[in-house]
Each structure stands twice: as C-alpha cells, then as structure tokens.
Amino acid sequence: MPTRPDIYLYTDGASSGNPGPGGYGVVLRCGSHEKELSGGFIRTTNNRMELLAVIKGLQEINWDHAVVHVISDSSYVVNAINQHWLEGWIRCGFRRKKNPDLWMELVPLLRKHTVDFTWVRGHNGHPENERCDRLAVEAGAGAHSRGEVLPEDTGFVEDDSNLLTADGNTLG
C-alpha cells in the first residue's frame, strides 16, 4: 500500500463580540489538493470557533491514521494539546471546563489520526492563517452584516464570564 502524504490543516476562528456572530475557517492541504471550509453562527465565542475549525477540518479526512499537521493561531487550542491540558480535562470529566461539547467531539478525531499542533502568530502575514481568518470573518460577522440568517451554536452556553460590562471588563 502506498504511503499517503501528510495533511496540513490550517485553522482560524473569529467572533464579532465575544460572544457575538462568529465563524470558522479552514484550509486543508494534501499534496497538490486543497480544500476550504467555513461556517458561521449567530452567537458564539472566538474560542469555540477556533476549536470548531480544527474539528471540521479533521472530519473532512477520508482515511484513518492520517498524519495531520494542525497550524493555528489559537493558543487556547494549541496549548490544550501541546501542554497536555486536554488529558487532565478528560480525566476529570471536563468538570468546570469551557466548551466540553467541542472538546469531547475532538478527542475521537485526535485518536483516529496522528496529529501535531503548531502555533503561529495571528494577523502576522502567514498566508494560510490570513486566508482562514478571512473565511471565518466572512462566514460569521460578514454574513450577519449582510443580513444572512445564521444558525444557533447549540453548544454555546451563556455564562457571566462571557459577558462584557459597559467599560469592556468581563463580569466573571
């Protein structure tokens, strides 16, 4: 059986307000093939969209045991994997963790493939990261500003730590 090429998964998430209209953007590259994905929601958070971008990209892979290189500007996502925080969250059943629905959706995808994560600085000229950012913004805030009806992010849970006061500070 021939060796399959590595897959490069570039991801970004965005929200206009946190929470607010948001979206995710993905560029998948495997050899000479490339695919872009995006989607948006009426009310979500940046971190949820960063995480959902990785999930959506991994879900697109059509074979098991792929070697996948995730490149993201989300320290939230990259550190959870590279600093082994996710392992601890799994052991404690995700108690008091944000976005448990998405983390639980990600876990089997990570086990299906060999995945490594690399952090890149956002808005710093990285071509694929910039493309993912444009896809995410267009799918979320851009679609909302054009009057498009966006679906609800059914996993988003409003809590006081997400809400901003008039002076821009969080309540939580």
C-alpha positions as CSV (number, residue, x, y, z in Angstrom):
1,M,0.0,0.0,0.0
2,P,1.5,3.4,-1.0
3,T,2.2,5.9,1.7
4,R,-0.3,8.7,1.9
5,P,1.0,12.3,2.0
6,D,0.9,14.3,5.2
7,I,-2.1,16.6,5.6
8,Y,-1.7,20.3,6.6
9,L,-4.7,21.7,8.4
10,Y,-4.8,25.5,8.8
11,T,-7.5,26.9,11.0
12,D,-8.9,30.0,12.5
13,G,-11.9,31.2,14.4
14,A,-13.4,34.6,14.8
15,S,-16.3,36.4,16.6
16,S,-17.5,39.9,16.5
17,G,-18.0,40.5,20.1
18,N,-17.3,37.6,22.5
19,P,-20.0,36.4,22.4
20,G,-21.3,37.6,19.1
21,P,-21.7,36.5,15.5
22,G,-18.8,34.2,14.7
23,G,-17.3,31.8,12.2
24,Y,-14.6,29.4,11.5
25,G,-12.3,29.0,8.5
26,V,-10.2,26.0,7.4
27,V,-7.7,25.3,4.6
28,L,-6.9,21.7,4.2
29,R,-3.9,20.8,2.0
30,C,-2.8,17.3,1.0
31,G,-0.2,17.1,-1.8
32,S,-1.5,19.2,-4.7
33,H,-5.1,19.1,-3.4
34,E,-6.6,21.9,-1.3
35,K,-10.0,22.4,0.2
36,E,-11.5,25.4,2.1
37,L,-14.3,25.2,4.6
38,S,-16.2,27.8,6.6
39,G,-19.3,28.3,8.6
40,G,-20.9,30.8,10.9
41,F,-23.2,31.1,13.9
42,I,-25.4,34.0,15.2
43,R,-24.0,33.9,18.8
44,T,-20.8,32.2,19.8
45,T,-17.3,32.8,21.0
46,N,-13.9,33.1,19.4
47,N,-12.5,30.1,21.3
48,R,-15.5,27.9,20.2
49,M,-14.8,28.8,16.6
50,E,-11.1,28.2,16.9
51,L,-11.9,24.7,18.3
52,L,-14.7,24.0,15.8
53,A,-12.3,24.8,12.9
54,V,-10.0,22.0,14.0
55,I,-12.9,19.6,14.3
56,K,-14.4,20.5,10.9
57,G,-11.0,20.0,9.3
58,L,-10.3,16.7,10.9
59,Q,-13.8,15.5,10.0
60,E,-13.0,16.0,6.3
61,I,-10.2,13.5,6.2
62,N,-11.4,10.4,4.3
63,W,-9.0,7.8,5.8
64,D,-7.9,6.6,9.2
65,H,-4.4,7.1,10.6
66,A,-3.6,10.2,8.6
67,V,-0.6,12.3,9.6
68,V,-2.0,15.7,10.2
69,H,-0.2,18.9,11.0
70,V,-2.6,21.5,12.5
71,I,-1.4,25.1,12.2
72,S,-3.5,27.5,14.3
73,D,-3.2,31.0,15.9
74,S,-5.2,29.8,18.9
75,S,-3.0,29.4,22.0
76,Y,-6.2,28.0,23.6
77,V,-6.4,25.0,21.3
78,V,-2.6,24.5,20.7
79,N,-1.7,24.7,24.4
80,A,-4.5,22.4,25.4
81,I,-2.9,19.7,23.2
82,N,0.8,20.5,23.5
83,Q,0.7,21.2,27.2
84,H,-1.4,18.1,27.8
85,W,-4.2,20.1,29.5
86,L,-6.7,18.1,27.5
87,E,-5.6,14.8,29.1
88,G,-6.3,16.2,32.5
89,W,-9.7,17.6,31.4
90,I,-10.6,14.1,30.1
91,R,-9.6,12.5,33.5
92,C,-11.8,15.0,35.4
93,G,-14.7,14.6,33.0
94,F,-14.5,18.2,31.8
95,R,-15.9,19.5,35.0
96,R,-16.0,23.3,35.0
97,K,-14.3,23.5,31.6
98,K,-15.5,25.7,28.9
99,N,-16.7,24.1,25.6
100,P,-16.8,20.5,26.8
101,D,-19.1,19.5,23.9
102,L,-16.4,20.5,21.4
103,W,-13.5,19.0,23.3
104,M,-15.4,15.7,23.6
105,E,-16.1,15.9,19.8
106,L,-12.4,16.5,19.2
107,V,-11.0,13.6,21.3
108,P,-12.0,10.7,19.0
109,L,-10.7,12.6,15.9
110,L,-7.3,13.0,17.6
111,R,-7.3,9.3,18.4
112,K,-8.2,8.4,14.8
113,H,-5.1,10.2,13.3
114,T,-1.5,11.2,14.2
115,V,-2.0,14.9,14.9
116,D,0.5,17.5,15.9
117,F,-0.2,21.2,16.6
118,T,1.8,24.3,15.8
119,W,1.0,27.8,16.9
120,V,1.5,30.7,14.6
121,R,1.0,34.4,15.5
122,G,-2.3,35.6,14.1
123,H,-2.5,38.6,11.8
124,N,1.2,38.4,11.1
125,G,1.3,37.7,7.3
126,H,1.1,33.9,7.4
127,P,-0.8,33.3,4.1
128,E,-2.9,30.3,5.1
129,N,-3.7,31.8,8.5
130,E,-4.7,35.0,6.9
131,R,-6.9,33.1,4.4
132,C,-8.6,31.2,7.3
133,D,-9.2,34.5,9.1
134,R,-10.9,35.9,6.1
135,L,-13.1,32.8,5.7
136,A,-14.0,32.9,9.4
137,V,-14.9,36.6,9.4
138,E,-16.9,36.3,6.2
139,A,-18.8,33.2,7.5
140,G,-19.7,34.9,10.8
141,A,-19.8,38.7,11.2
142,G,-19.7,39.3,7.4
143,A,-22.7,37.1,6.8
144,H,-24.5,38.7,9.7
145,S,-23.8,42.2,8.5
146,R,-25.2,41.2,5.0
147,G,-28.4,40.1,6.7
148,E,-27.9,36.4,6.2
149,V,-29.6,34.2,8.7
150,L,-27.0,32.3,10.7
151,P,-27.8,29.2,12.7
152,E,-27.5,29.0,16.5
153,D,-24.4,27.4,18.1
154,T,-26.4,24.9,20.1
155,G,-23.5,24.1,22.3
156,F,-22.8,27.7,23.3
157,V,-23.7,28.3,27.0
158,E,-24.0,31.8,28.1
159,D,-22.4,32.5,31.5
160,D,-21.3,35.5,33.3
161,S,-17.7,35.0,32.4
162,N,-18.5,35.7,28.8
163,L,-20.4,38.9,29.3
164,L,-18.8,42.3,29.0
165,T,-19.7,45.3,31.1
166,A,-20.1,48.8,29.6
167,D,-16.4,49.5,30.4
168,G,-15.2,46.4,28.5
169,N,-14.4,44.3,31.5
170,T,-15.8,40.8,31.9
171,L,-18.3,40.0,34.7
172,G,-16.7,36.7,35.6
